[in-house]
Amino acid sequence: MFRKLLPQEHGYFDLFELHATLGLKVCQELQAMFAEGGDMTVRAGVIKELEKEADQVTRSCMDALHRTFITPMDRADIQLLIQRLDDVVDSVESMAARVMLYEIDEVRPEARALGDILVECAKETTLVMPMLRNMKNAEAIKKHCVKIFDLENEGDLIMRNALAKLFKEEKDAITLIKWKELYERLEKATDRCEAVASIIQSIVIEAS
């Protein structure tokens, strides 16, 4: 009975890494969805299925927290990190769903640029996750987090410029409303990538 309560030390890290990988795939699917000639319906369907997989990983992590009392890092940090990772995937899935709902048939270059930023953020996240297994990697972890922060700032600038251009040039009110929301949802997804980096940085600081 007692053995069942003992954690498998690698288990949480495996789940973090798996979720980060799914997050990268989701962002890459959105990027492909935005590409010229991309099949939006197919890509949106793939994103939805990946989101379901990510939800299952999140549930597995939460179940593990309920089953064990010894964890490799603070329990609250484990819960917050997996939730923040899931927030990224949820944001991208929500974005893809809105593209389909609004029947967007031509993606604007600013949206593609924000999609590219998301992919780069997700790549940095997948690179940093295995490093959490050993806090001797603290400096390298911090560098990846700073890269995500820089990318998020770049995304903010793209979004502001996109909105300025939209309000200046778009004459159709419905189209303006649609694209304003889409830009904001993309920017929110990059914000959530930043939130992942922030909790990782906090974990490193607590361990130092």
Helices and strands as residue ranges (DSSP letters): H 2-5, H 9-34, H 40-67, H 75-101, H 109-128, G 129-133, G 135-137, H 138-169, H 173-207
